[in-house]
Amino acid sequence: MPNKLIASASLVVAALSVAAAPMVASAQPHRHRVQVCGASTGAKNTGTVVGAVTGGLLGNAVSHGGGRTGGTLIGAGVGAVAGHQIAKHNGSTHCHYEWRRG
């Protein structure tokens, strides 16, 4: 009889230890390595300025008479947008790795 009690207790302890093992493993968060990339903002700002200056010069050269100021302003606006978009798509990206939990 005592052997049956010891055997039953051993089975219960073994079952509880197997059932508790996944809970212990899941209590610790899993760490993984992630690549994070971001575009350089300096290239976009430079492209915007260069585009605005170039567009302003072209707008001034194309316009004539009293509309030179308007042509310069419109050319600068269009050039700034175009320069920003070109620099954004052609700019370099800086990537690094981070360890994250989850």
Secondary structure, 3 states (H helix, E strand, C coil): CHHHHHHHHHHHHHHHHHHHHHHHHHHCCCEEEEEEEEECHHHHHHHHHHHHHHHHHHHHHHCCHHHHHHHHHHHHHHHHHHHHHHHHHHCCEEEEEEEEEC
